[in-house]
């Protein structure tokens, strides 16, 4: 009669056979603490199969890493008696955009203490002693990524909910391969003019190269004067009735749940009218496209609203009776709404210089085909902008060299062959600055208005940094 191995013997046998897997057993059940589950011991294959799964290996490695970090972090303090754990905690809160004041939440701190076995500091301790450390660490990381350049720089200004002017500085290293961009500086401005922007540029370059600014390594400076943005604005300004319709219908549905409900009742498969943001490129043209495609439906909805309940309803009804409005919507949609896709393409990250300029040139070709008085206005506006933009002409010459195209133009700036290769992924738009504005305004949400600007600057720069 074959010998039968008892389950207790099996469990103990596997504990000895796989000592590195940290199995536990009460004599009857084999338990895997990494995966927090029991492992069948009826067959050896079941145990080895569990050990070989990627999930178990990931859990095991994560547990070992946690234990190692725990052992290393307990006595770890920097030379100035600042806790390494507190530094890591502060970094995590900032990069994940978790408000530091959440450390006042008892449930939050109890959870952290339970699973980190660390004493959680007061939020004022983190704010006063560690935010600046993360900020300086971020600057040092940016310096290591950029080194001696060459670089491109993009600067733009905006206003926040507190009515303050602020300027953001984005930089990136020019290279033959795609590279990351970084928010280097965020500064409150007393006013917006050429002097304050020039000072912002100089101060930011000193942040990047504190031992001596390498101005000769700044190859490209981007401003918010993109030709397609100017074209979109030209179109909007010359069609006041269309602009009024978009603005008026936006008012009708703003903070009006009963009207929104009526709209959904009538056309459940149709999205609400878009609410364009003039400073966000292309959204006005998207609204034009929407009203061109759904004019009759929107007209029907508006006509069902009580005109006495809001002046905007009466105005919208009046505008939609005008035959010129319909004609203008049609004309804009047919001739200029291709710019919506153009703008989205140019907002793509890590696009090569060759692709970017090709998109702009294709847009120019389409504009050349536009007929009518407005077509001439837009074409002339585009031609004037391109003519005045000497930097764009230089970029085009660099593009021609990169694609081996015969060209007669000469560069005003003397570039080495290596310099020109590094321009392969040079950006031609300031979209990265716009993205940093969105992150800034997301941080400064209604329940976080007590930031001093000095703290806000450090927080925003540290939050926007994405490590390698």
C-alpha positions in Angstrom: 0.0 0.0 0.0 1.5 3.4 -1.1 2.6 5.8 1.6 0.2 8.8 2.1 1.8 12.1 3.0 -0.4 14.0 5.4 -1.3 17.7 4.7 0.6 18.8 7.7 3.8 17.2 6.5 3.2 18.6 3.0 2.8 22.2 4.3 6.0 21.9 6.3 7.8 20.3 3.4 7.0 23.3 1.1 8.1 25.7 3.8 11.5 24.1 3.7 11.7 23.6 -0.1 10.8 27.3 -0.8 12.4 29.3 2.0 12.8 32.5 -0.1 9.1 32.7 -0.8 8.2 33.6 2.8 5.3 31.1 3.0 3.5 30.7 6.3 1.6 27.7 7.6 -0.4 26.7 10.6 0.4 23.0 9.7 -2.7 22.5 7.6 -2.7 25.5 5.2 0.1 27.0 3.1 -0.4 30.8 3.1 1.3 33.3 0.8 1.6 36.6 2.6 2.7 38.4 -0.5 -0.5 37.6 -2.3 -2.6 37.3 0.9 -4.1 34.0 -0.2 -3.9 30.2 0.5 -2.0 28.0 -1.9 -3.2 24.5 -2.7 -0.8 21.8 -1.4 -2.5 18.8 -3.0 0.1 18.7 -5.7 3.6 20.3 -5.9 2.7 21.7 -9.3 0.1 24.0 -7.7 2.8 25.5 -5.5 5.3 26.0 -8.3 2.7 27.4 -10.6 1.7 30.0 -8.0 5.4 31.0 -7.5 5.9 31.4 -11.2 2.9 33.7 -11.8 3.8 37.4 -12.6 1.4 38.6 -10.0 3.1 36.7 -7.2 6.5 37.9 -8.4 5.4 41.5 -8.5 3.8 41.2 -5.0 6.9 39.5 -3.6 9.3 42.2 -5.1 7.0 45.0 -3.9 7.0 43.5 -0.4 10.8 43.2 -0.3 11.2 46.7 -1.6 8.8 48.0 1.1 10.7 46.2 3.8 14.0 47.5 2.5 12.7 51.0 2.3 11.3 50.7 5.8 14.6 49.5 7.3 16.5 52.2 5.5 14.1 55.0 6.3 13.8 54.5 10.0 17.1 56.0 11.0 17.5 58.0 7.8 17.8 61.7 8.3 19.7 64.3 6.3 22.6 66.2 7.7 20.3 69.0 8.8 18.0 66.6 10.7 15.3 66.6 8.1 13.5 63.3 7.8 13.9 61.3 4.5 10.3 59.9 5.0 8.9 63.4 5.3 10.8 64.4 2.2 9.3 61.5 0.3 5.9 62.2 1.7 6.1 65.8 0.6 7.2 64.9 -2.9 4.4 62.4 -3.2 1.8 64.9 -2.1 3.0 67.6 -4.5 3.5 65.4 -7.6 0.1 63.7 -7.1 -1.5 67.1 -6.4 -2.8 66.0 -3.0 -3.3 69.2 -0.9 -0.8 69.2 2.0 -3.6 70.3 4.3 -5.0 66.7 3.9 -2.5 65.8 6.6 -5.0 67.3 9.0 -7.5 64.5 8.1 -7.3 61.9 10.8 -8.5 59.0 8.6 -5.8 59.9 6.0 -2.9 60.1 8.6 -4.1 56.9 10.4 -4.0 55.0 7.2 -0.5 56.2 6.4 0.8 55.5 9.9 -0.8 52.0 9.8 0.9 50.9 6.6 4.1 52.9 6.7 4.8 52.5 10.5 5.9 56.1 10.5 4.8 59.1 12.5 3.0 61.4 10.1 4.1 65.0 10.6 1.8 68.0 10.9 1.0 69.8 7.6 2.7 73.0 8.8 5.9 71.0 9.2 5.8 69.7 5.7 4.9 73.1 4.2 7.6 75.1 6.1 10.4 72.7 5.9 10.0 70.4 2.9 8.3 72.1 0.0 11.4 74.2 -0.7 13.5 71.0 -0.6 11.3 69.4 -3.3 11.5 72.7 -5.3 15.3 72.8 -5.2 15.4 69.1 -6.0 13.2 69.7 -9.0 15.4 72.6 -10.3 18.4 70.4 -9.9 16.7 67.6 -11.9 15.9 70.0 -14.7 19.5 71.2 -14.8 20.7 67.7 -15.1 18.3 67.0 -18.0 19.2 70.2 -19.8 22.9 70.4 -18.9 24.6 72.8 -21.4 21.8 72.7 -23.9 21.1 73.8 -26.6 17.5 74.7 -25.6 14.3 76.2 -26.7 12.3 78.6 -24.5 8.6 79.5 -24.5 7.1 82.3 -22.4 3.5 83.4 -22.0 1.4 85.3 -19.5 -2.1 84.9 -18.1 -4.3 86.0 -15.2 -5.6 83.7 -12.4 -8.8 83.7 -10.4 -7.3 86.2 -8.0 -6.8 88.7 -10.8 -3.0 88.4 -10.7 -0.8 88.5 -13.8 1.6 85.6 -13.9 4.1 84.4 -16.4 5.3 80.8 -17.1 8.6 79.8 -18.6 8.8 76.4 -20.4 12.1 75.0 -21.7 13.2 72.0 -23.5 16.5 70.5 -24.8 17.0 70.6 -28.5 18.0 67.1 -29.7 17.8 64.9 -32.7 15.3 62.8 -30.7 12.1 63.8 -28.9 12.8 65.2 -25.4 10.7 66.4 -22.5 9.7 70.0 -21.8 9.8 71.5 -18.3 8.1 74.3 -16.4 11.2 76.2 -15.2 9.6 79.2 -13.6 6.3 80.7 -12.6 6.4 84.4 -11.6 3.8 87.0 -10.6 4.0 90.0 -12.9 3.2 93.6 -11.9 2.2 94.3 -15.5 2.7 92.6 -18.8 5.0 94.4 -21.2 8.3 93.8 -23.0 10.4 94.8 -19.9 8.7 92.4 -17.5 8.9 89.5 -20.0 12.6 90.3 -20.7 13.3 90.3 -16.9 11.4 87.0 -16.6 13.5 85.5 -19.3 16.8 86.6 -17.7 15.8 85.5 -14.2 14.7 82.1 -15.6 18.0 81.6 -17.4 19.8 82.4 -14.2 17.7 79.7 -12.5 18.7 77.2 -15.1 22.4 78.1 -15.2 23.2 79.7 -11.8 27.0 79.6 -12.5 26.7 81.7 -15.6 24.0 82.0 -18.2 24.7 80.3 -21.6 22.8 82.7 -23.8 24.5 81.3 -26.9 22.8 77.9 -26.1 19.3 79.4 -26.4 18.6 78.6 -30.0 14.8 79.1 -30.2 12.4 81.5 -28.5 8.6 80.9 -28.9 5.9 83.4 -28.4 2.1 83.2 -28.7 1.9 84.6 -32.2 1.1 81.4 -34.1 -0.2 82.2 -37.6 -3.2 79.9 -37.2 -4.2 81.5 -34.0 -4.2 84.9 -35.7 -6.2 83.5 -38.5 -8.9 82.1 -36.2 -9.1 85.5 -34.4 -9.4 87.3 -37.8 -12.4 85.2 -38.7 -14.1 85.6 -35.4 -13.8 89.4 -35.4 -15.2 89.7 -38.9 -18.4 87.7 -38.2 -20.0 89.5 -35.3 -23.4 88.0 -35.8 -22.0 84.4 -35.6 -20.0 85.4 -32.6 -23.1 86.9 -30.9 -25.1 83.7 -31.6 -22.4 81.5 -30.0 -22.1 83.8 -26.9 -25.9 84.2 -26.6 -26.8 80.5 -26.6 -24.0 79.9 -24.2 -25.8 82.3 -21.8 -29.1 80.5 -22.4 -27.9 77.2 -21.0 -25.5 78.5 -18.4 -26.8 77.6 -14.9 -30.2 76.7 -16.4 -30.9 73.1 -15.6 -34.5 73.3 -16.7 -33.5 74.4 -20.2 -30.8 71.7 -20.4 -33.4 69.2 -19.4 -35.7 70.4 -22.2 -32.9 70.2 -24.7 -32.1 66.6 -23.7 -35.8 65.7 -23.8 -36.1 67.0 -27.4 -32.8 65.7 -28.7 -31.3 63.1 -26.4 -28.6 62.0 -28.8 -27.3 65.5 -29.4 -24.6 67.1 -27.2 -25.3 70.5 -25.6 -24.0 73.5 -27.6 -20.2 74.0 -27.0 -18.9 76.7 -24.7 -15.8 78.1 -26.5 -13.0 79.6 -24.6 -11.5 82.3 -26.7 -8.0 81.8 -25.3 -8.2 78.1 -26.1 -7.2 77.6 -29.7 -9.9 76.4 -32.1 -12.9 76.1 -29.8 -14.7 79.0 -31.5 -14.4 77.3 -34.8 -15.6 74.0 -33.2 -18.7 76.0 -32.1 -19.3 77.3 -35.6 -19.1 73.7 -37.0 -21.6 72.6 -34.3 -24.2 75.3 -35.3 -23.7 74.6 -39.0 -24.3 70.9 -38.5 -27.3 71.3 -36.1 -28.8 74.7 -37.0 -32.4 73.6 -37.4 -32.4 71.5 -34.2 -30.9 74.3 -32.1 -33.4 76.8 -33.7 -36.3 74.4 -32.8 -35.1 74.1 -29.2 -34.7 77.9 -28.7 -38.1 78.6 -30.1 -39.6 76.3 -27.5 -38.3 78.5 -24.6 -40.2 81.3 -23.1 -38.8 84.6 -24.5 -39.9 86.5 -21.5 -37.8 84.4 -19.1 -34.5 85.7 -20.5 -33.4 88.4 -22.9 -30.8 86.0 -24.4 -33.6 83.8 -25.7 -35.3 86.6 -27.5 -32.0 87.7 -29.0 -31.1 84.2 -30.1 -34.5 83.8 -31.8 -33.9 87.1 -33.6 -30.4 86.1 -34.8 -31.5 82.7 -36.1 -34.1 84.3 -38.3 -31.4 86.2 -40.2 -30.6 84.4 -43.5 -27.1 86.0 -43.5 -26.3 84.1 -40.3 -27.0 80.8 -41.9 -25.0 81.7 -45.0 -22.0 82.9 -42.8 -22.1 79.7 -40.8 -22.0 77.7 -44.0 -19.1 79.8 -45.5 -16.9 79.6 -42.4 -17.5 75.9 -42.0 -16.7 75.2 -45.7 -13.6 77.3 -45.8 -12.0 77.6 -42.4 -13.1 74.8 -40.1 -10.2 72.6 -41.3 -8.2 74.8 -38.9 -9.7 72.8 -36.1 -7.8 69.7 -37.1 -4.7 71.8 -38.0 -4.6 73.2 -34.4 -5.1 69.8 -32.8 -2.2 68.4 -34.9 0.1 71.2 -34.0 -0.7 70.6 -30.3 0.7 67.1 -30.5 3.7 66.4 -28.3 7.1 65.4 -29.8 6.2 66.3 -33.3 9.2 66.7 -35.6 10.0 70.1 -37.2 9.4 68.6 -40.6 5.9 67.5 -39.7 5.0 70.8 -38.0 6.0 73.0 -40.9 4.3 70.7 -43.3 1.0 71.1 -41.4 1.4 74.9 -41.6 2.2 74.9 -45.3 -0.8 72.6 -46.0 -3.0 75.1 -44.2 -1.6 77.9 -46.3 -2.3 75.9 -49.5 -6.0 75.4 -48.4 -6.3 79.1 -47.6 -5.1 80.0 -51.0 -8.1 78.2 -52.4 -10.6 80.2 -50.3 -12.9 82.4 -52.4 -14.7 85.6 -51.4 -13.9 88.8 -49.6 -13.2 87.1 -46.3 -11.0 84.6 -48.0 -8.8 87.5 -49.3 -8.7 89.1 -45.9 -7.5 85.9 -44.2 -5.0 85.1 -46.9 -3.5 88.6 -46.7 -3.4 88.4 -42.9 -1.6 85.1 -43.1 0.9 86.3 -45.6 1.7 89.4 -43.5 2.2 87.4 -40.4 4.5 85.0 -42.1 6.4 87.8 -43.7 7.0 89.6 -40.4 8.0 86.4 -38.6 11.7 86.2 -39.6 12.2 83.4 -37.1 9.7 81.2 -39.0 11.6 81.8 -42.2 14.8 80.7 -40.4 13.0 77.6 -39.1 11.9 76.8 -42.7 15.4 77.0 -44.0 16.5 74.6 -41.2 13.7 72.2 -42.2 14.8 72.4 -45.9 18.4 71.4 -44.9 17.1 68.5 -42.8 15.1 67.1 -45.7 17.9 67.7 -48.2 15.8 70.2 -50.2 17.7 72.5 -52.5 17.3 76.0 -51.1 18.8 79.4 -51.8 18.1 80.9 -48.4 20.9 81.4 -45.9 20.7 81.4 -42.1 21.2 84.7 -40.3 22.6 82.7 -37.4 25.6 80.6 -37.8 24.7 77.0 -36.9 27.1 74.0 -36.9 25.8 70.8 -38.6 25.3 69.3 -35.2 23.2 72.4 -34.1 20.9 71.9 -37.1 20.5 68.2 -36.4 19.5 69.2 -32.8 16.7 71.3 -34.3 15.0 68.2 -35.6 12.3 68.3 -32.9 12.2 72.0 -32.3 8.6 73.1 -31.4 6.9 75.9 -33.4 4.0 76.5 -31.0 3.7 77.6 -27.4 1.2 74.9 -26.5 3.3 73.6 -23.6 2.8 77.0 -21.9 -0.9 76.7 -22.3 -0.8 73.3 -20.7 1.1 74.7 -17.8 -1.6 77.3 -17.4 -4.2 74.6 -17.1 -2.2 72.8 -14.4 -1.7 76.1 -12.5 -5.4 76.9 -12.5 -6.2 73.3 -11.5 -4.0 73.7 -8.5 -5.5 77.1 -7.5 -9.0 75.6 -7.2 -11.7 77.2 -4.9 -10.6 75.4 -1.7 -6.9 76.3 -2.2 -6.8 80.1 -2.4 -4.5 80.6 0.7 -1.3 80.1 -1.2 1.2 82.9 -1.0 2.6 83.3 -4.5 6.1 82.3 -3.4 4.7 79.0 -2.1 2.5 78.6 -5.2 5.5 79.1 -7.5 7.5 76.3 -5.8 4.4 74.0 -5.7 3.5 74.5 -9.4 7.1 74.0 -10.7 7.5 70.9 -8.5 4.1 69.5 -9.5 4.6 69.9 -13.2 8.0 68.1 -13.2 7.7 64.5 -14.5 10.8 62.5 -13.6 12.5 60.2 -16.1 
